[in-house]
Amino acid sequence: MFIVSGWFLKLQDELQNVKTFYSSLAKVVSSDRYYRYHELFRHITQKIVCVAAILIFFTQRHLLTRSEAAEILGVAEREENGFHLDLEDYLHAILLSTSEFCRFAVNFATFGHYERVDDIADILGKISAAFRLLNFKSGNLRKHYDTLKYSLNKVEEVKYNLTIRGLRKYSKQEK
């Protein structure tokens, strides 16, 4: 495992309670009225998926997929299946997590965990490459994407500073 502390283990336990919340929400909000009430719970959904994305990355070393996020929430992945995880909410959550990854990278560099900065730069690069394939029509999604670019730039600056100080080793790909 990448990082597993008591905090992450406690967080995994707390995420189990989320399923209960969303199952009771699904009983109240029928699938045909999903978008009528969606604005009431969209931000909390994005925050929960963001936290789950960070947790999955640090415990399992991969990016949270939409199906994994839907499973964590205890909802369907697709609209056809009833109460579901909206695609735009998932994308916002992933973009929201990038600023947290950036913050973690700075903290890891401060505490001497230089290899973790590289791992974070790698995941941010993969997220950036995936989002470049999309055509943004939503203003909010576009703003969050700009945040990703700034976060990636900040992490690259951290890597550069570690390199010029001789604290970071080059990978084979960088030489």
C-alpha positions in Angstrom: 0.0 0.0 0.0 1.0 3.5 -0.7 0.0 5.3 2.5 -2.2 3.8 5.1 -2.6 5.7 8.3 -5.3 5.4 11.0 -6.9 8.5 9.4 -7.4 6.8 6.1 -8.7 3.6 7.7 -11.2 5.7 9.7 -12.2 7.5 6.5 -12.9 4.1 4.8 -15.2 3.2 7.7 -17.0 6.6 7.5 -17.5 6.2 3.7 -19.7 3.1 4.5 -22.2 5.5 6.1 -22.5 7.3 2.8 -24.4 4.3 1.3 -27.0 4.6 3.9 -27.5 8.3 3.2 -27.8 7.8 -0.5 -30.1 4.9 -0.3 -32.5 6.9 1.9 -32.1 9.8 -0.5 -33.0 7.5 -3.5 -36.2 6.5 -1.7 -37.2 10.2 -1.3 -36.1 11.4 -4.8 -37.6 9.2 -7.6 -35.5 8.7 -10.7 -37.9 10.8 -12.8 -37.4 13.8 -10.4 -33.7 13.3 -10.0 -32.6 16.5 -11.8 -35.4 18.5 -10.2 -33.7 18.0 -6.8 -30.1 17.4 -8.0 -28.9 20.8 -7.1 -29.7 20.2 -3.4 -27.2 17.3 -3.1 -24.7 17.8 -6.0 -22.1 19.6 -4.1 -22.0 17.1 -1.2 -21.8 14.3 -3.8 -18.8 16.0 -5.5 -17.1 16.4 -2.1 -17.6 12.8 -1.1 -16.4 11.5 -4.5 -13.4 13.9 -4.2 -12.5 12.4 -0.8 -13.0 8.9 -2.1 -10.7 9.7 -5.1 -8.0 10.8 -2.7 -8.5 7.8 -0.5 -8.3 5.4 -3.4 -5.2 7.0 -4.8 -3.3 6.9 -1.5 -4.4 3.4 -0.6 -4.6 1.6 -3.9 -2.4 3.8 -6.2 -5.0 4.4 -9.0 -7.5 7.0 -10.0 -11.1 6.4 -8.8 -13.3 5.3 -11.7 -16.9 6.4 -12.0 -18.1 2.9 -11.3 -16.1 2.7 -8.1 -17.4 6.1 -7.1 -21.0 4.9 -7.7 -20.4 1.8 -5.7 -19.0 3.8 -2.8 -22.1 6.0 -2.9 -24.4 3.0 -3.3 -26.0 4.4 -6.4 -26.2 3.4 -10.0 -23.5 4.5 -12.4 -25.9 5.3 -15.3 -29.1 7.4 -15.5 -31.0 4.5 -17.0 -30.6 2.5 -13.8 -32.4 5.0 -11.5 -30.8 7.2 -8.9 -27.3 7.6 -10.2 -23.9 9.4 -10.0 -24.1 12.2 -12.6 -21.2 12.2 -15.0 -20.6 15.9 -14.5 -20.5 15.5 -10.7 -17.9 12.8 -11.1 -15.8 15.0 -13.4 -16.1 17.9 -11.0 -15.0 15.7 -8.1 -11.9 14.4 -9.9 -11.0 18.0 -10.8 -11.6 19.1 -7.2 -9.3 16.4 -6.0 -6.4 17.8 -8.1 -6.0 20.8 -5.9 -5.8 18.5 -2.9 -3.2 16.4 -4.6 -1.2 19.5 -5.2 -1.4 20.4 -1.6 -0.3 16.9 -0.6 2.7 17.2 -3.0 3.9 20.3 -1.3 3.5 18.7 2.1 5.3 15.5 1.0 8.2 17.6 -0.3 8.4 19.5 2.9 8.5 16.3 4.9 11.0 14.6 2.7 8.8 12.1 0.9 10.1 13.0 -2.6 9.0 9.9 -4.4 5.4 10.6 -3.5 5.7 14.0 -5.3 6.5 12.0 -8.4 3.5 9.8 -7.9 1.2 12.8 -7.5 2.7 14.5 -10.6 2.1 11.2 -12.5 -1.6 11.0 -11.6 -2.1 14.7 -12.3 -0.5 14.2 -15.7 -2.8 11.3 -16.4 -5.9 13.3 -15.3 -4.8 16.2 -17.4 -4.3 14.0 -20.5 -7.8 12.5 -20.0 -9.5 15.9 -19.6 -7.8 17.3 -22.7 -9.8 14.8 -24.7 -13.0 16.4 -23.6 -14.8 19.4 -25.2 -15.9 21.6 -22.3 -19.3 23.3 -22.7 -19.9 23.9 -19.0 -18.4 27.0 -17.5 -17.9 25.5 -14.1 -16.3 22.4 -15.5 -14.0 24.6 -17.5 -13.0 26.6 -14.4 -12.2 23.4 -12.5 -10.1 22.2 -15.5 -8.1 25.5 -15.3 -7.5 24.6 -11.6 -6.1 21.3 -12.8 -3.6 23.1 -15.0 -2.5 25.3 -12.2 -2.2 22.4 -9.8 -0.1 20.4 -12.4 2.1 23.4 -12.9 2.6 23.8 -9.1 3.6 20.2 -8.7 6.0 20.4 -11.7 7.6 23.5 -9.9 7.9 21.4 -6.7 9.6 18.6 -8.7 11.9 21.1 -10.4 12.9 22.6 -7.0 13.6 19.2 -5.6 15.7 18.3 -8.6 17.9 21.5 -8.6 18.5 20.9 -4.9 19.6 17.4 -5.6 16.9 15.9 -3.4 15.1 14.0 -6.2 16.4 11.4 -8.5 15.6 11.3 -12.2 13.5 8.5 -13.5 14.6 6.6 -16.6 12.0 8.4 -18.7 13.2 11.9 -17.6 16.9 11.4 -18.7 
